[in-house]
Amino acid sequence: MTELNIENLRMDAAKCGKWNIGFFSAGFLFWVYVGSIGRHFPLETARIYWIAGTFYIFPLAVLISKIFKADPFTKGNALGELVGYTHMSIIMLTFPVIIVTALYFPEALILIMAICYCLDFFVMTWVFGSWLFSIHATFRTAVVTIIFFAFPEWRLTTIPAIVALSYLITVILIPILKKEMVTKTYQIKYVATPCCP
């Protein structure tokens, strides 16, 4: 695949999928939910609600994508499909770990979820051509790990707040950075072949 073809696919993914903004918005809402549950329920109950809540992330992401007029699957775009396959692979491979953690080490569940649910962001950095996603994943992983070990009494509220804030900042920056990327690409007289209307 030539560099020009990759840039073409990146431009297409930016215009059609809008850098998966629906999924990041759903992630923000999920972690607000996680924090609310952690604040109002004991850990033994909260862990059940947290696991149940993960099943609503995908449909919520699809709904929010429609609001943003974004194609959540970036159909027909090889890079968009790579993001989708990577995300599903991460979910399938880490879900057993999350279930085992919920059953036998529930106090670590919030840390495991915070880290596992951003592993595919490093692939997004390459696919979308922006360091935003790697910075998000690195910052959030480092901070939640520090909080988990250094301030155990803050785990159930501060960790979800940090992750939710990371998602919110990402959702705010996506349109700005995406627009800069598209503008810069057009300035070098590059024209993409759109996959979406």
N, C-alpha and C positions, 0 to 999 in steps of 0.2 A: 504494500500500500504506500503510494507516494506521499510526500509531505503535503502536496496540494490537495490530494484526496482527503487527508486527515483534516486539513483546515476547512475543507468544504463540509465535511460531516460535523465538525465543531460548530460552524456557523449555522448549519441546519438544526442541530440540537439546541442551540441557543435560541433560535427563532421559534421553533416548534415546541420544545419541551421546557424552555425557560429555566434551564438548570435545575429541574426537579423542584421548583419552588413549592409545589403542592405538598410534596413529601416533607420538606423542611418545616412548613407551616403545621402539618399534622404532628411532626415531632415536637414542636413547641407546645402544642395543646396537650399532647400526651404527657409531657413532663410537668406541666402545670397540674394535670390530673394526679400524677404520681406524688407530687408535693402535697397536694390537698389530702390525698388518702393517707400519706405518712404522718400528716399533722393531726388527723382526726381518728385514726384507728391504730390499735396496737399492731406490732410487727406480724404476729401470727395471722391476723386478719388482712392486713395491708398486702402481704405477699400474694394472696389469692386475687385481690382486686388488681394488683399490678400485672400479673400474668394475664388475667382476663382482658385487661385494657389493651394489651399488645395486639389483640385480634381486631381491634377497631382502627388501628393506625392506617392500614392499607385502604379500606373503603373511605375513610376520612380524607386521605391524601388524594384519592381520585376525585372526590367531591370538590375539594378546595382547588384542585387543578382546573376544574371546569370554571370555577369563579375567576381564576387568573387567565382563562382561555389558553391553557397549556395542555399539550398532549402528554399525559403522564407516562406513556410507554414509548414515545418518540418512534412510532411505527416506521419501519423501513430504513432506519438509520442504524448502521452497525455499531457506532459508538454508544448510542442510546440503549441498544440491546445489550451491549457489554455491561453497562451500569445496571440494567435490570437483572441480568443473570448473576452478576456479582452480588447484588443485594439479596436475591433469593438464596444464593449459596451461603451467604453469611447467616441468614435467618435459619436455614435448615441445619447448618453445622453447629451453630451455637445454641439452638433451642434446647437440645438435651442437656447442655451445661447449665442453662438457666433453670430448667426444671429440677435438676439434681440440687442446684444451689438453693432453690426455693424450699425444697424438702428437707435438706440436711444442714444447710448453712444460711438460713434466711437473712441474717444480719449483713451478709455480703451481697445479697441479691441486687440491691440498688447500685452497688459498684460495678458488678458484672454487667448489668444492663447498660449502664452509662458508657462502658467501654465497648462492649460487643456491638451496640447499635450505631457505632460510628466507624467500624473497621473498613467499610467500603468507601469512605470519604476520600481515602488516598487514591483510589482508582478514579474517582470523580475529578480530582485535581488534574490528572492527565487527560481524561476525556474532555473536560470542559475548558482546559487550558488556563485554570486559575488556581492560585495557592490558597484561596479562601477556605476550601474544604479541608485541606491538610492542616491549616492553622486552627480551624475549628476543632478537629479531632485531637490534635496535639494538646491544645490548651485545655480542653475539657477533660481529657484523660489525666493530664498532670494534676490539675486542680482537684478533681474529685478523688484521686488517689491520695493526695496530701490530706484532704479533709477526712477521708475515711480512716486513716491511721492516726492522724494528729488530733482530730477533734471528733471522737466517736459520738459524742452527745449531739452533734449537729448533723449527723448523717441523713436522717429521714427528711429534713427540710432544706438544708443548705445544698446538698448534692443535686436534688431536683431543680432547685433555683438556679444553680450554676449552669446545668445542662439546658434548662429552658431559656436562660439568658443567651447562651451560645447560639441556640436555634433562632432566637428573635433577632440577634445581630446579623446572623447569616441571611435571614429572610429580608432584612432591610437592605443589606449590601448586594444581594443577588441582582436586583434590577439595575443598580448603579454600575456595578462591575461588568455585568453582561452588556449594558449599553456601551460602555467604554470599549469593550472588546469588539463589538459589532462595528462601532464607528471607526476604530483603528483599522479593522479589516477592510472596510470600504474605502478608507483613505489610501490604501495601497492598491486601489482599483481591483479589488477581489470581489467577485460576484458569486454567491452560492446558488445552488439549485435547490429550491425549496421542496420539502416533502409534505408540507401542510399548506392549506389554502391561506 
